[in-house]
Amino acid sequence: MIEMTVSGLEVRAPPTVSPDLSATEAAQDLRRPAVPALVVCVDNSVVGIVTESDIVAMVAETTEQPTVGEIMSTPVTTIEPTATLEAATETMRAAGVRHLPVVTDGSYRGLLSADALSPYLSRGKLEIEWHGEPLHVESTDTEEFSMSG
């Protein structure tokens, strides 16, 4: 793996949401291609994260209209911008997540996803257990990476 830090990647900072936002509004935000997950913040501190799987679980489990605070995943595994990509990969693997909010001194700075890491992985395979389902990132002979899950 290339020795590079998270801050070396172009980590986008998707809009954050409040725990009081309705799950319906969160689902609408997640439909946008540029929004892989919603980071839930209070005073710029990360308190949770909402992904498509949280929305699917909510729809499957209730007919009520909960807020983001009721369906978000918490506690959130985060990473510092000074962490290496190898550390970020291992953090994702150990936590079983595909998205890591990037924080500095407790303040949200951006969102790192498994998709963003894939071009920087060494030849081989990264396996992440995500909500009981394996997610594979594999390099091919053309040095491109493919994801399946």
Contact map, one row per residue, 1 for C-alpha under 8 A:
11100000000000000000000000000000000000000000000000000000000000000000000000000000000011000000000000000000000000000000000111000000000000000000000000000
11110000000000000000000000000000000000000000000000000000000000000000000000000000000010000000000000000000000000000000000111000000000000000000000000000
11111000000000000000000000000000000000000000000000000000000000000000000000000000000111000000000000000000000000000000000000000000000000000000000000000
01111101000000000000000000000000000000000000000000000000000000000000000000000000000110000000000000000000000000000000000000000000000000000000000000000
00111111100000000000000000000000000000000000000000000000000000000000000000000000111110000000000000000000000000000000000000000000000000000000000000000
00011111101000000000000000000000000000000000000000000000000000000000000000000001111110010000000000000000000000010000000000000000000000000000000000000
00001111111000000000000000000000000000000000000000000000000000000000000000000000111000000000000000000000000000000000000000000000000000000000000000000
00011111110000000000000000000000000000000000000000000000000000000000000000000000000000000000000000000000000000000000000000000000000000000000000000000
00001111111000000000000000000000000000000000000000000000000000000000000000000000000000000000000000000000000000000001000000000000000000000000000000000
00000011111100000000000000000000000000000000000000000000000000000000000000000000000000000000000000000000000000000000000000000000000000000000000000000
00000110111110000000000000000000000000000000000000000000000000000000000000000000000000000000000000000000000001110001000000000000000000000000000000000
00000000011111000000000000000000000000000000000000000000000000000000000000000000000000000000000000000000000001110000000000000000000000000000000000000
00000000001111100000000000000000000000000000000000000000000000000000000000000000000000000000000000000000000011100000000000000000000000000000000000000
00000000000111110000000000000000011011100000000000000000000000000000000000000000000000000000000000000000000001100000000000000000000000000000000000000
00000000000011111000000000000000000001100000000000000000000000000000000000000000000000000000000000000000000000000000000000000000000000000000000000000
00000000000001111100000000000000000001111000000000000000000000000000000000000000000000000000000000000000000000000000000000000000000000000000000000000
00000000000000111110100000000000000001111000000000000000000000000000000000000000000000000000000000000000000000000000000000000000000000000000000000000
00000000000000011111100000000000000000011100000000000000000000000001100000000000000000000000000000000000000000000000000000000000000000000000000000000
00000000000000001111100000000000000000011100000000000000000000000011110000000000000000000000000000000000000000000000000000000000000000000000000000000
00000000000000000111110000000000000000000000000000000000000000000011100000000000000000000000000000000000000000000000000000000000000000000000000000000
00000000000000001111111011000000000000000000000000000000000000000011100000000000000000000000000000000000000000000000000000000000000000000000000000000
00000000000000000001111111000000000000000000000000000000000000001111000000000000000000000000000000000000000000000000000000000000000000000000000000000
00000000000000000000111111100000000000000000000000000010000000001111001000000000000000000000000000000000000000000000000000000000000000000000000000000
00000000000000000000011111110000000000000000000000000000000000001000000000000000000000000000000000000000000000000000000000000000000000000000000000000
00000000000000000000111111111000000000000000000000000000000000000000000000000000000000000000000000000000000000000000000000000000000000000000000000000
00000000000000000000111111111100000001000000000001000000000000000001000000000000000000000000000000000000000000000000000000000000000000000000000000000
00000000000000000000001111111110000000000000000000010010000000000000000000000000000000000000000000000000000000000000000000000000000000000000000000000
00000000000000000000000111111111000000000000000000000000000000000000000000000000000000000000000000000000000000000000000000000000000000000000000000000
00000000000000000000000011111111001000000000000000000000000000000000000000000000000000000000000000000000000000000000000000000000000000000000000000000
00000000000000000000000001111111101111000000000000110000000000000000000000000000000000000000000000000000000000000000000000000000000000000000000000000
00000000000000000000000000111111101000000000000000000000000000000000000000000000000000000000000000000000000000000000000000000000000000000000000000000
00000000000000000000000000011111111000000000000000000000000000000000000000000000000000000000000000000000000000000000000000000000000000000000000000000
00000000000000000000000000000111111100000000000000000000000000000000000000000000000000000000000000000000000000000000000000000000000000000000000000000
00000000000001000000000000000001111100000000000000000000000000000000000000000000000000000000000000000000000000000000000000000000000000000000000000000
00000000000001000000000000001111111111000000000000000000000000000000000000000000000000000000000000000000000000000000000000000000000000000000000000000
00000000000000000000000000000100111111000000000000100000000000000000000000000000000000000000000000000000000000001000000000000000000000000000000000000
00000000000001000000000000000100001111100000000011110000000000000000000000000000000000000000000000100000000000000000000000000000000000000000000000000
00000000000001111000000001000100001111110000000011100000000000000000000000000000000000000000000000000000000000000000000000000000000000000000000000000
00000000000001111000000000000000000011111000011111000000000000000000000000000000000000000000000000001000000000100000000000000000000000000000000000000
00000000000000011110000000000000000001111100011111000000000000000001100100000000000000000000000000000000000000000000000000000000000000000000000000000
00000000000000011110000000000000000000111111111100000000000000000000000000000000000000000000000000000000000100000000000000000000000000000000000000000
00000000000000000110000000000000000000011111111000000000000000000000000000000000000000000000000000000000000000000000000000000000000000000000000000000
00000000000000000000000000000000000000001111100000000000000000000000000000000000000000000000000000000000000000000000000000000000000000000000000000000
00000000000000000000000000000000000000001111110000000000000000000000000000000000000000000000000000000000001100000000000000000000000000000000000000000
00000000000000000000000000000000000000001111111000000000000000000000000000000000000000000000000000000000011100000000000000000000000000000000000000000
00000000000000000000000000000000000000111101111110000000000000000000000000010000000000000000000000001000011100000000000000000000000000000000000000000
00000000000000000000000000000000000000111100111110000000000000000000000001110000000000000000000000000000000000000000000000000000000000000000000000000
00000000000000000000000000000000000000111000011111000000000000000000100111110000000000000000000000000000000000000000000000000000000000000000000000000
00000000000000000000000000000000000011110000011111100000000000000000000111010000000000000000000000000000000000000000000000000000000000000000000000000
00000000000000000000000001000000000011110000000111110110000000000001001110000000000000000000000000000000000000000000000000000000000000000000000000000
00000000000000000000000000000100000111000000000011111110000000000000000100000000000000000000000000000000000000000000000000000000000000000000000000000
00000000000000000000000000100100000010000000000001111111000000000000000000000000000000000000000000000000000000000000000000000000000000000000000000000
00000000000000000000000000000000000000000000000000111111100000000000000000000000000000000000000000000000000000000000000000000000000000000000000000000
00000000000000000000000000000000000000000000000001111111110000000000001110000000000000000000000000000000000000000000000000000000000000000000000000000
00000000000000000000001000100000000000000000000001111111111000000000001000000000000000000000000000000000000000000000000000000000000000000000000000000
00000000000000000000000000000000000000000000000000011111111100000000000000000000000000000000000000000000000000000000000000000000000000000000000000000
00000000000000000000000000000000000000000000000000001111111110000000000000000000000000000000000000000000000000000000000000000000000000000000000000000
00000000000000000000000000000000000000000000000000000111111111000000001000000000000000000000000000000000000000000000000000000000000000000000000000000
00000000000000000000000000000000000000000000000000000011111111100000000000000000000000000000000000000000000000000000000000000000000000000000000000000
00000000000000000000000000000000000000000000000000000001111111000000000000000000000000000000000000000000000000000000000000000000000000000000000000000
00000000000000000000000000000000000000000000000000000000111111100000000000000000000000000000000000000000000000000000000000000000000000000000000000000
00000000000000000000000000000000000000000000000000000000011111110000000000000000000000000000000000000000000000000000000000000000000000000000000000000
00000000000000000000000000000000000000000000000000000000001011111000000000000000000000000000000000000000000000000000000000000000000000000000000000000
00000000000000000000000000000000000000000000000000000000000001111100000000000000000000000000000000000000000000000000000000000000000000000000000000000
00000000000000000000011100000000000000000000000000000000000000111110000000000000000000000000000000000000000000000000000000000000000000000000000000000
00000000000000000000011000000000000000000000000000000000000000011111011000000000000000000000000000000000000000000000000000000000000000000000000000000
00000000000000000011111000000000000000000000000000000000000000001111111000000000000000000000000000000000000000000000000000000000000000000000000000000
00000000000000000111111001000000000000010000000001000000000000000111111100000000000000000000000000000000000000000000000000000000000000000000000000000
00000000000000000111100000000000000000010000000100000000000000000011111100000000000000000000000000000000000000000000000000000000000000000000000000000
00000000000000000010000000000000000000000000000000000000000000000111111100000000000000000000000000000000000000000000000000000000000000000000000000000
00000000000000000000001000000000000000000000000001000110010000000111111110000000000000000000000000000000000000000000000000000000000000000000000000000
00000000000000000000000000000000000000010000000111100100000000000001111111000000000000000000000000000000000000000000000000000000000000000000000000000
00000000000000000000000000000000000000000000000111000100000000000000001111110000000000000000000000000000000000000000000000000000000000000000000000000
00000000000000000000000000000000000000000000001110000000000000000000000111110000000000000000000000000000000000000000000000000000000000000000000000000
00000000000000000000000000000000000000000000001100000000000000000000000011111000000000000000000000000000000000000000000000000000000000000000000000000
00000000000000000000000000000000000000000000011110000000000000000000000011111100000000000000000000000000000000000000000000000000000000000000000000000
00000000000000000000000000000000000000000000000000000000000000000000000000111110000000000010001000011000000000000000000000000000000000000000000000000
00000000000000000000000000000000000000000000000000000000000000000000000000011111000000000000000000011110000000000000000000000000000000000000000000000
00000000000000000000000000000000000000000000000000000000000000000000000000001111101000010000000000011110000000000000000000000000000000000000000000000
00000100000000000000000000000000000000000000000000000000000000000000000000000111111000000000000000000111000000000000000000000000000000000000000000000
00001110000000000000000000000000000000000000000000000000000000000000000000000011111000000000000000000111000000000000000000000000000000000000000000000
00001110000000000000000000000000000000000000000000000000000000000000000000000001111100000000000000000000000000000000000000000000000000000000000000000
00001110000000000000000000000000000000000000000000000000000000000000000000000011111110110000000000000000000000000000000000000000000000000000000000000
00111100000000000000000000000000000000000000000000000000000000000000000000000000011111110000000000000000000000000000000000000000000000000000000000000
11111100000000000000000000000000000000000000000000000000000000000000000000000000001111111000000000000000000000000000100100000000000000000000000000000
10100000000000000000000000000000000000000000000000000000000000000000000000000000000111111100000000000000000000000000000000000000000000000000000000000
00000000000000000000000000000000000000000000000000000000000000000000000000000000001111111110000000000000000000000000000000000000000000000000000000000
00000100000000000000000000000000000000000000000000000000000000000000000000000010001111111111000000000000000000000000000000000000000000000000000000000
00000000000000000000000000000000000000000000000000000000000000000000000000000000000011111111100000000000000000000100100000000000000000000000000000000
00000000000000000000000000000000000000000000000000000000000000000000000000000000000001111111110000000000000000000000000000000000000000000000000000000
00000000000000000000000000000000000000000000000000000000000000000000000000001000000000111111111000000000000000000000000000000000000000000000000000000
00000000000000000000000000000000000000000000000000000000000000000000000000000000000000011111111111110000000000000100000000000001000000000000000000000
00000000000000000000000000000000000000000000000000000000000000000000000000000000000000001111111110000000000000000000000000000011100000000000000000000
00000000000000000000000000000000000000000000000000000000000000000000000000000000000000000111111100000000000000000000000000000001000000000000000000000
00000000000000000000000000000000000000000000000000000000000000000000000000001000000000000011111110000000000000000000000000000000000000000000000000000
00000000000000000000000000000000000000000000000000000000000000000000000000000000000000000001111111000000000000000000000000000001111000000000000000000
00000000000000000000000000000000000000000000000000000000000000000000000000000000000000000001101111110000000000000000000000000001110000000000000000000
00000000000000000000000000000000000000000000000000000000000000000000000000000000000000000001000111110000000000001100000000000001010000000000000000000
00000000000000000000000000000000000010000000000000000000000000000000000000000000000000000001000011111000000000111100000000000000000000000000000000000
00000000000000000000000000000000000000000000000000000000000000000000000000001110000000000001000011111100000000111000000000000000000000000000000000000
00000000000000000000000000000000000000100000010000000000000000000000000000001110000000000000000000111110000111110000000000000000000000000000000000000
00000000000000000000000000000000000000000000000000000000000000000000000000000111100000000000000000011111000111110000000000000000000000000000000000000
00000000000000000000000000000000000000000000000000000000000000000000000000000111100000000000000000001111111111000000000000000000000000000000000000000
00000000000000000000000000000000000000000000000000000000000000000000000000000001100000000000000000000111111110000000000000000000000000000000000000000
00000000000000000000000000000000000000000000000000000000000000000000000000000000000000000000000000000011111000000000000000000000000000000000000000000
00000000000000000000000000000000000000000000110000000000000000000000000000000000000000000000000000000011111100000000000000000000000000000000000000000
00000000000000000000000000000000000000000001110000000000000000000000000000000000000000000000000000000011111110000000000000000000000000000000000000000
00000000000000000000000000000000000000001001110000000000000000000000000000000000000000000000000000001111011111000000000000000000000000000000000000000
00000000000010000000000000000000000000000000000000000000000000000000000000000000000000000000000000001111001111100000000000000000000000000000000000000
00000000001111000000000000000000000000000000000000000000000000000000000000000000000000000000000000001110000111110000000000000000000000000000000000000
00000000001111000000000000000000000000100000000000000000000000000000000000000000000000000000000000111100000011111000000000000000000000000000000000000
00000100001100000000000000000000000000000000000000000000000000000000000000000000000000000000000000111100000001111101100000000000000000000000000000000
00000000000000000000000000000000000100000000000000000000000000000000000000000000000000000000000001110000000000111111100000000000000000000000000000000
00000000000000000000000000000000000000000000000000000000000000000000000000000000000000001001000001100000000000011111110000000000000000000000000000000
00000000000000000000000000000000000000000000000000000000000000000000000000000000000000000000000000000000000000001111111000000000000000000000000000100
00000000101000000000000000000000000000000000000000000000000000000000000000000000000000000000000000000000000000011111111000000000000000000000000000000
00000000000000000000000000000000000000000000000000000000000000000000000000000000000010001000000000000000000000011111111110000000000000000000000000000
00000000000000000000000000000000000000000000000000000000000000000000000000000000000000000000000000000000000000000111111110000000000000001000000011000
00000000000000000000000000000000000000000000000000000000000000000000000000000000000000000000000000000000000000000011111110000000000000000000000110000
11000000000000000000000000000000000000000000000000000000000000000000000000000000000010000000000000000000000000000000111111000000000000000000000000000
11000000000000000000000000000000000000000000000000000000000000000000000000000000000000000000000000000000000000000000111111110000000000000010000000000
11000000000000000000000000000000000000000000000000000000000000000000000000000000000000000000000000000000000000000000000111110000000000000010000000000
00000000000000000000000000000000000000000000000000000000000000000000000000000000000000000000000000000000000000000000000011111000000000000111001000000
00000000000000000000000000000000000000000000000000000000000000000000000000000000000000000000000000000000000000000000000011111100000000000110000000000
00000000000000000000000000000000000000000000000000000000000000000000000000000000000000000000000000000000000000000000000000111110000000011110000000000
00000000000000000000000000000000000000000000000000000000000000000000000000000000000000000000000000000000000000000000000000011111000000011100000000000
00000000000000000000000000000000000000000000000000000000000000000000000000000000000000000000100000000000000000000000000000001111100001111000000000000
00000000000000000000000000000000000000000000000000000000000000000000000000000000000000000001110111000000000000000000000000000111110001110000000000000
00000000000000000000000000000000000000000000000000000000000000000000000000000000000000000000100110000000000000000000000000000011111111100000000000000
00000000000000000000000000000000000000000000000000000000000000000000000000000000000000000000000111000000000000000000000000000001111111100000000000000
00000000000000000000000000000000000000000000000000000000000000000000000000000000000000000000000100000000000000000000000000000000111110000000000000000
00000000000000000000000000000000000000000000000000000000000000000000000000000000000000000000000000000000000000000000000000000000111111000000000000000
00000000000000000000000000000000000000000000000000000000000000000000000000000000000000000000000000000000000000000000000000000000111111100000000000001
00000000000000000000000000000000000000000000000000000000000000000000000000000000000000000000000000000000000000000000000000000011110111110000000000001
00000000000000000000000000000000000000000000000000000000000000000000000000000000000000000000000000000000000000000000000000000011110011111000000000111
00000000000000000000000000000000000000000000000000000000000000000000000000000000000000000000000000000000000000000000000000001111000001111100000000111
00000000000000000000000000000000000000000000000000000000000000000000000000000000000000000000000000000000000000000000010000001110000000111110000011110
00000000000000000000000000000000000000000000000000000000000000000000000000000000000000000000000000000000000000000000000000111100000000011111000011100
00000000000000000000000000000000000000000000000000000000000000000000000000000000000000000000000000000000000000000000000011111000000000001111111111000
00000000000000000000000000000000000000000000000000000000000000000000000000000000000000000000000000000000000000000000000000100000000000000111111111000
00000000000000000000000000000000000000000000000000000000000000000000000000000000000000000000000000000000000000000000000000000000000000000011111100000
00000000000000000000000000000000000000000000000000000000000000000000000000000000000000000000000000000000000000000000000000000000000000000011111100000
00000000000000000000000000000000000000000000000000000000000000000000000000000000000000000000000000000000000000000000000000100000000000000011111110000
00000000000000000000000000000000000000000000000000000000000000000000000000000000000000000000000000000000000000000000001000000000000000000011111111000
00000000000000000000000000000000000000000000000000000000000000000000000000000000000000000000000000000000000000000000011000000000000000001111001111100
00000000000000000000000000000000000000000000000000000000000000000000000000000000000000000000000000000000000000000000010000000000000000001111000111110
00000000000000000000000000000000000000000000000000000000000000000000000000000000000000000000000000000000000000000010000000000000000000111100000011111
00000000000000000000000000000000000000000000000000000000000000000000000000000000000000000000000000000000000000000000000000000000000000111000000001111
00000000000000000000000000000000000000000000000000000000000000000000000000000000000000000000000000000000000000000000000000000000000011110000000000111
